[in-house]
Amino acid sequence: MPQALERPEGCWAWVVLLACLVTHGLTLGFPTCIGIFFTDLQHEFQASNSETSWFPSIQIAVLHAGGPLCSILVGCFGCRPTMMLGGVLACLGMVASSFCGTLGQLYVTAGFITGLGMCFSFQASITVLGFYFTRRRALANALASMGVSLGIMLWPLLSGYLLEDLGWRGTFLIFGGVFLHCCVCGAIVRPVATSMAPETKEGSPPPSKTPAPSCLAACGRAIQRHLAFDILWHNVVYRMYTLGVMWMIVGFPLPHVFLVPYAIRHGVDEHRAALLMSIIGFCNIFLRPMAGLAAGRRDFADHRKYLFSLAALLNGLTNLVCTVSADFRVLVGYCLVYSVSMSGIGALLFQVLMDTVPMDQFSRALGLFTILESISILVSPPLAGFFLDISDNNFSYVFYMSSFFLISSALFMGGSFCALQKKERQGRQAEGERTITEAALEQALNVEGTDASEKRLYTEIMYVTSL
């Protein structure tokens, strides 16, 4: 059955933008509510803090690390089937997790399967926006990012009310039905007309006489095509930025996982503790698009990496507030200030990455960047849970740990960027001086050569006339 192709920047593009906004809220917003179930899961499975922390860490790590696999699926089948497949996987994972009898089964179902499904839906929705929007792409991405803020605000509230009435198993079962809305959003994504004409097939090519490449060689070429290890080796700015973000991510997601258990342990009501995450999401609704639009301006092109380091530094310093007091009013003020730095990090994270590599190599650099980032995410919550276990549930160590990684990474990235910029400036200055010296030397040689030729000409004339 022939399908009509939608026109980019047309009326349907805004419907697709709405579908992407909902998809972002369903996928990226969901991990922020996991902390609400932390205590119930710990009591249900009689597990330690470190063992329980593996569940959110696996889910968030797979959500980021599945990018290269998602890009392969999008290239083979398109954005619509990939988004719908992601919705089905996320639904199956949450439904199966509601029947889990061990924590290891929860790692596989709600951690790996649901995380992979959310990755497929989220990454494909980002890709389809690039096809539907060309002139207004920055505006479309900024508006779509509002979905993340809406998800951060609504998921904790929904989780708190469902958990009280249905328990964590019934809540996870309901969440499975909620994730099926990713299939609805995927169905809205119609094929879009592009400037590239389809390839014409004039018949099967003649069989090649060269032997087929081995499986190992094919895997090596696929890794080289989707992962930018060569850029990591040769591009110093990309390498410093990737290492700094990896170090920063070890501390960045910890408040999302442990803020609610921390507030509950210090006497805050469960509904008010869940409201803390909703406050962060509500503030991000306004702050994240503003930060995204401001980061896209050309005036900040040379300073975006320093602004990112400043946002990471502010985020680390803000986490120290939780080590001083656990009063609800203090935590509300903490959430307000934390939202500002969080919006800056979210808006600048990939924008700075675009500044470090050429755009024709961005997809490969992004694939390697997200995989290395997922390693830090996988390690972060279990490491914090280990500190909780050995310190008799003293949550201050968690926020100290988060502040340490954020502040040290901010200082590392800011110092590295300054050193590299200074070295580049000195290199340009030395190159300019070398150019001036070579030009002066060349001019002197030209003058000397002109004088010598005149002397040779004068000698020959004298020799001829003497005859």
N, C-alpha and C positions, 0 to 999 in steps of 0.2 A: 504494500500500500504506500503510495508516494506521500511524502511529508512536506508540508510547506515550511520554508525556512524563514525564521524571524529576522527582522532588520535590526542591526545594531543601533543603539541610541533611540530605538523606537518606543512605542507605548508599552509593549510587553516587557521591555528591559526593566521597567520599574516594578512590574509584578515579580520578575526574577529576583530583583534586589530585595523585595520583601521576603521571598522564599529563602534567600541566603541569610537575611537577618535572623529569621526564625531558626535556621539550621545552626548558625553560630551560637545562638542562645541555648539550643538543645545540647550541643556538643561541648563547646569550650566552657559554658557556664556550669555544666553538671559537676565537674570535679570539686567545685568550691563547697558543695553541700555534703561531701563525704565525711567531713569532720563531725557532723551531727550524729552519724551512726557509729562513730568510733567507740564510744563507751559501751553501746549495746552489743556490738560485734565482739568486743573484748570479753564481756561477761558471757556471751553465748558460747564462744569457743574456748573459754578459759585460757586465753592467749596473752602473751606479754605485749608491751607497747611496740617493741620492735617487730614482732610477728604480725601484729595487726596493721602496722604501717606499710607492709609490703603490698597490701591490696590497693590503696590509692597510688602508690608509687608505680606499680606495674601498669595501672590504667593510664596514668598521665604519660608515662614513658612510651607506651605503645601508641598513644594518641599523637605523639610527636615523631616517633621513629618510623611510622608506617608511610611517610611521605613518598619515598621512592617507589614503593609497591603501588601506591595509589596513582602515581603518575604513569606507571606502566598500564594500569587498568584504564585510566582515562584515555591514553593513547590508543589502546586496542578497542575499547567499547564505547567511549564517550563519557561525558559528565553525567548525563541522566541515569544510565544503568548503574554507574559507580555510586552515586548518591543514594539510590534506592537500595542497592546491595548493603551499603553502610547502615541504613535504617533497619534492615532485616537482621543484620548481625548484632547491632546494638540491642534490639528487642529480644532476640534469642538469648543473648548473654545475660540480660537482666532477669528474664523469666527463669532461666536455668539456675541463676544464683539464688533465687528465692527458695529452691529446694536443696541447697547445698547442706551437707552434713559435716563437712570439715572446712577448715580455713584454706587448705590447699585447693579444694574444688572452687572456692570463691576466687582464688587467684586466677584460675583458668577462665571461669565464666564471666564474672563482673570485671575482672582485671584485663585479661588478654582479649577475649572475644568482643566485649563491649568497647574496649579501647580501640580495637582495630576498626569496628564499625563506625565509631565516632570519627576516627581519622579519615576514613573513606568519604563520609558525608561532608566533613569540614573542608578537606583539601580540594575536593571536586567543586564545592561551592565557591571557593576562592578562584579556581581556574575559570569557571564559567563567567564570573564577573569580568575577567579580562577580555572575553569574547564579546560580551554584550555592551561594554562601555569602553570607549577610546578617549574621547575628549574629556569626559567627566569621570575618569577612572579614579582619581584621587578622592573626589566627592563620594563616589559609590563605595569605595573601601572604607571611608570614614563613617558613612551611614550604616554599612554592614557591621562595623565593629560595635555599634550600639547594641546589637543583638547579644554580644558577650556580656555587656553591662546589665541588660535586662535579665539574662540568665542568672548572673551572679545575684541579682536582687530577688528573683522569684523562686529559684530552686530551693534555697534554704527555708523560705516561708512554707512552701509546699511540703518539703520534707518534714519539717517540724510538726505540722498538723497531721500528716498521714502517719508518722511514726507513733504519735500518741494514741491514735485510734486503731491502727492495723499492725503495728510492730514493724520491724525492719523487713521481714519476709513479705508481708502484704504490700509494703511500700515499694519494694523492688519489683514486685509483680505489676503494680500500677505503672511504675517507671518503664517497664517493657512496652506497655501500650503507648506511653507518651513518646517513646523513641520511634514508633511507627510513623509519626508525623514527618520524620525525615524522608520517608517514601513519598508522602504527599508533596513535600517541597521538591523532591527530585522529579516527580511527574510534571510539575509546573515548568521545569527547565526544558523548553523546546529547542530543537536544533536551530542554530543561528547561521545566517549566511556570512561567509568570509570571503576575502578577496582572492583566496587561493582556489584555483579551479581543480576539480577532481582529476586524478590521473586516469588517463585512458589506457585500457588494456587491449593491446592488439594481438594477443595470443601469448601462449606460454613461452618463455625464453628457452633457447636450446640448453640442454643439460651441460653443465660445466664439467670440464675434464679435471679440474683441480680437486683435490680431496677435500671433503667437508671438514670444517674446523672441529677440534675436539670440544667436549663439553666444558673442560676447564678453561680453554681459550675463550669460548663464548661467554662464560661467566666473568672472566677477566675484562673483556670488552664492555660487558654490561655495567660492571662496577665502575670502570673508567668513564663510561658515558654518563652515569647518573650521580657519581660521587667525585668531587673535585679534589682528589688528593694532590694533584699537580699544582693546583692553585694554593693549597695549604702549604706546600713546600716552597713555592717561589714568591708568593705575595706575602710580604712581611706584615702589612697592615691587617690583612684578612686573618693571618695566623694569630697575631696579638689579640684581635677582637674576639676570635673564636675561643681562645684560651681564657680570656677574661670573662666571657659570657658563661662558659662551662663552670668556672669557679663561682660566679655569681648565682647561677641557678641552683647550686647546692643549698643556698640559704633562702632564695626567693620564695619557693612554694610553701615553706613551713608555716607561716601564719594562716594560710588557707586551710591547712589540715588540723592545726593544733589550737587555733584561737578559740573555737567553740568549746572543746574539752577543757581548756584552761579557764574559761569564764565559768563553766559549770562547776569545776572543782572548787572555785573560790566563792561559791554560793549564789551565782547568778542563775535566774530561772532559765529553763531550756528555751522557751519562746524568746526571751530577751537575748539570750546568747545567740540564737539563730538570726535575730534581728541585726546583730553586728555585721554579719556577712552581707545582709541585705542593704545596710547603709553604705557599705563599700560599693556594691553594685549600683545603687541609686546615684551615688556621686559620679561613678564612671560613665553613666549615661550622658552626662553633660561634659565631663572633663576629657574623655577619650576622643570623641570627634573633634573637639577644639584643639587638643594636642596634636591629633593627626593632621588637621588642616594647617596648623602653624608649622609643623615639621616639614610639610611639603613646600613651603615657601623657599624661594631661591636665596633670600637674605640669610637663612640659617644653614645654607649648604655647607659652608666651611666650618660651622660650629656645632653641627648636630652630634658628632661623636663626643664632644665635651659636655653637651647638654645631657647626653645619655649617661655619662659617668657621674654627672651631678645628680641625676635622678636616682641612680643606684646608691650613691652616697646618702642622699636624703632618706631613701627607703631603709637603709641600714640603721641610721641614727634614730629613725622613728620607732623601730622595733625595740629600742632600749626603754621606751616608755612602759612596755608591759612588764619589765623587770622591776619597776618601781611600785606600781599599784595595779590592783585588779578590780578597782571600783568601776561600776558600770558607766558612770559619767566620764571617768578617765578613759575607758575603753572606747566610748563613743568619739571623744576627741581624737584618740589614736586612729580610729577608722577614717575620720575626715582627713587628717594629714596624710595617712597612708594612701588614701585614694589618689591624692595629687601625684605622689611619686610613682605609684603603680600605673597611672595613666601615662606618665612620661615614659616609663620603661616600655609599656605596651605599644605606644605610638612610634617610638624611635628604634625599637629592636631591629626590625627588618629594614627600616629606612636607612639606618647606618650601614647595614649589610649591603644595600644597593650602592652605597657610596664607595665601598671598598673594592668591589669587583665590577668589571664591565657587564652590561645588561645581557649580552649574548652568552655570558657564562654564569648568570645569576641562578638559573634553575639547578645547575650542578652544585654550585656553592651552597645553595639553600638546602639541598638534600643532605650533604655532609654536615652542614651546620645543625640541622634538626636531629640527626642521629647522634652526634656528639652531645647535643643538649639533652637528649633523652637519657643518656648514660648518667648524667648528673642528677636528673629527676629521679631515676631509678634508685640511686644511692641515698638521696637526701632524706626522705621520711624514715626509712629504717635506721639510719644513723642517728637521727633525732630521737627515735624510739629507744635506741640503745642507751642514750644518755638519760632518758627518763627512767629506764629500768635500774640503772646503777645509781641513780640519785634519789630513789624513792619518790618518783613522780614529782620532781621539782621542775616545773615548766619554765623557770627562769633560764635554765641551761639551754632550752630550745631557742629562746629568743636571743640569748647571748650568741649562740651558734649562728643563727640567721644574720645577726648584725655583723659578726666577724667576717663571714664570707662576702656579704654585700659591700662592706666598707673596704676590705682589702682588695676586692676585685675592682671597685671604683678607683681606688688609688693606683692600682696596677695599670688599668686601661688609660686613665688620665695621664699618668707619667709616661707610659709607652707612646701615646699619641704625641705628647709634647716633644719627647726625644726624637721620634721619627720625623716630625715636622721640622725640628731644628736641624737634624741631619740633612733633610731634603733641602732646606734653605741654604745651608752651608755648601751642599753639593751644587746647587744652582749658582751660588755666588762664585764658587771655584771654577765652575764651567764658564761663567761669564768672564772671569779674569783670564782664563786660559784662551778664550776666544779673542779677547782684546790683545793679549800677548801675541797670539799667532797672527792676528791681523797686522799688528805693528811690525812683527818680524818679516812677514810677507811683503809689507810695504818697503821696509828697509832693503830687502833683497832685490826688489824691483828697481829701487833707486840705484843700488850698487851695480846691478846688471846693466842699467842704462848708461852709467858712467863708464863702465868697462867697454861697452860696445862703442861709445864715442871715442875712447882712447884707441881702440883697435882700428876704427875707421880713420882717425887722424894719422896713425902710423902708416897705414897702407897708402894714404895720399902722399905723405912725405916720401915714401919709398918710390913711388911711381915718378914723381917730379924730379927726384935726384937722378934718375936715369936720363 
